Amino acid sequence: MKLQVCTREEAESLPGRPDWAVISITDPLSAFGPARLQPGWGAVHRVSFDDADPAEEDPDVHIMITEEDARSIVLFVYKHFDMKGILVHCNRGIGRSQGVAAWIAEHFNIPVFALTDKGAEFALNPRFNKHVYEMLKKYDV
């Protein structure tokens, strides 16, 4: 299985791949709404929470990943792990999506690839959202 991370803009520009699943993470209060993914993806899971960590940001101001969000992501990955790949995106492809990718990569021992102007290259951003990563580890089945 392949694991790829990208920005929202990149995800919206990609043609749907019927043998890939997508985890689409968006900002809860964004005027843009859900990502406008192209049709044809094998499965799409949408969640919405801020790129925030309660240890660093005020939970009364930011909408954090919830237990239900974490459980739903973990279950989605297990359900679709037999697909050719999983694409994870958030707005910038740095925090939330990389936090999800870090958990998938560690748990299933697979590398993370990011889209670049040279194609897909190995990349796990060290600035990934640690809170998202820890929540997924907590709710791993």
C-alpha positions as CSV (number, residue, x, y, z in Angstrom):
1,M,0.0,0.0,0.0
2,K,1.2,3.5,-0.8
3,L,0.8,6.5,1.4
4,Q,0.8,10.0,0.0
5,V,0.3,13.4,1.6
6,C,-0.6,16.7,-0.2
7,T,-2.3,20.1,0.1
8,R,-5.9,20.7,-0.4
9,E,-5.3,22.4,-3.7
10,E,-3.2,19.4,-4.9
11,A,-5.9,16.9,-3.8
12,E,-8.6,18.9,-5.6
13,S,-6.6,18.8,-8.8
14,L,-5.9,15.1,-8.8
15,P,-8.1,12.8,-10.9
16,G,-10.0,10.2,-8.9
17,R,-8.3,6.9,-8.5
18,P,-10.8,4.0,-7.9
19,D,-8.1,1.9,-6.1
20,W,-7.2,4.7,-3.7
21,A,-8.9,6.0,-0.5
22,V,-8.7,9.7,0.6
23,I,-8.7,11.2,4.1
24,S,-9.8,14.8,3.6
25,I,-9.2,17.1,6.5
26,T,-10.5,20.6,6.4
27,D,-10.8,23.7,8.6
28,P,-14.2,23.7,10.5
29,L,-14.8,27.4,10.0
30,S,-13.5,27.7,6.4
31,A,-15.6,29.6,4.0
32,F,-14.4,27.2,1.3
33,G,-16.3,24.2,2.8
34,P,-15.3,20.6,2.1
35,A,-12.6,19.9,-0.5
36,R,-13.9,19.6,-4.0
37,L,-12.3,16.3,-4.8
38,Q,-12.6,14.9,-8.4
39,P,-15.0,12.0,-8.8
40,G,-13.8,8.5,-9.0
41,W,-12.0,7.9,-5.7
42,G,-12.4,4.4,-4.2
43,A,-13.4,5.8,-0.8
44,V,-13.4,9.2,0.8
45,H,-13.5,10.0,4.5
46,R,-14.0,13.7,5.5
47,V,-13.2,15.1,8.9
48,S,-13.0,18.7,10.0
49,F,-10.8,20.1,12.9
50,D,-8.2,22.8,13.3
51,D,-4.4,22.3,13.1
52,A,-4.0,22.9,16.8
53,D,-2.6,21.2,19.9
54,P,-4.3,21.8,23.2
55,A,-0.9,21.9,24.9
56,E,-0.1,25.0,22.8
57,E,-3.4,26.5,21.8
58,D,-6.6,27.4,23.6
59,P,-9.2,24.6,23.1
60,D,-11.9,27.2,23.7
61,V,-10.7,29.0,20.5
62,H,-9.7,26.1,18.3
63,I,-11.7,23.0,17.3
64,M,-9.5,20.1,18.2
65,I,-9.5,16.5,16.8
66,T,-12.1,14.6,18.8
67,E,-12.1,11.1,20.1
68,E,-14.8,10.3,17.4
69,D,-12.6,11.9,14.7
70,A,-9.7,9.8,15.7
71,R,-11.7,6.6,15.9
72,S,-13.3,7.2,12.6
73,I,-9.9,7.8,10.9
74,V,-8.4,4.6,12.4
75,L,-11.4,2.5,11.4
76,F,-11.4,4.0,7.8
77,V,-7.7,3.2,7.4
78,Y,-8.3,-0.4,8.6
79,K,-11.3,-0.8,6.3
80,H,-9.5,0.4,3.2
81,F,-5.9,-0.8,3.9
82,D,-6.2,-3.3,1.1
83,M,-6.5,-0.5,-1.5
84,K,-3.5,0.5,-3.6
85,G,-3.0,3.7,-1.7
86,I,-4.3,6.2,0.8
87,L,-4.0,9.9,0.1
88,V,-4.2,12.2,3.1
89,H,-4.7,16.0,2.7
90,C,-5.3,19.1,4.7
91,N,-5.0,22.7,3.7
92,R,-1.2,23.0,3.6
93,G,-0.2,19.3,3.8
94,I,2.0,19.9,6.8
95,G,0.3,19.5,10.2
96,R,-2.9,17.4,10.4
97,S,-2.4,15.3,7.3
98,Q,1.2,14.6,8.2
99,G,0.1,13.7,11.7
100,V,-2.3,11.1,10.2
101,A,0.4,9.9,7.8
102,A,2.9,9.5,10.6
103,W,0.5,7.2,12.5
104,I,-0.2,5.2,9.3
105,A,3.5,4.9,8.4
106,E,4.5,3.8,11.9
107,H,1.7,1.5,12.5
108,F,1.8,-0.3,9.1
109,N,5.6,0.2,8.5
110,I,5.2,2.0,5.2
111,P,6.9,5.2,3.9
112,V,5.2,8.5,3.4
113,F,5.3,10.3,0.0
114,A,4.5,14.0,-0.6
115,L,3.7,15.5,-4.0
116,T,6.5,17.9,-5.2
117,D,7.2,19.6,-8.5
118,K,9.4,16.5,-9.3
119,G,6.6,14.0,-8.6
120,A,6.1,12.0,-5.4
121,E,9.1,12.0,-3.1
122,F,9.6,10.4,0.3
123,A,8.8,13.0,3.0
124,L,7.5,13.0,6.5
125,N,7.5,16.6,7.8
126,P,9.0,16.8,11.3
127,R,6.5,19.6,12.1
128,F,3.5,17.1,11.9
129,N,0.7,17.7,14.4
130,K,1.8,15.6,17.3
131,H,-1.6,15.8,19.0
132,V,-3.4,14.3,16.0
133,Y,-0.7,11.6,15.9
134,E,-1.2,10.8,19.6
135,M,-5.0,10.7,19.3
136,L,-4.8,8.2,16.5
137,K,-2.4,6.0,18.5
138,K,-4.8,6.2,21.5
139,Y,-7.7,4.9,19.4
140,D,-5.8,2.3,17.3
141,V,-7.8,-0.9,17.2
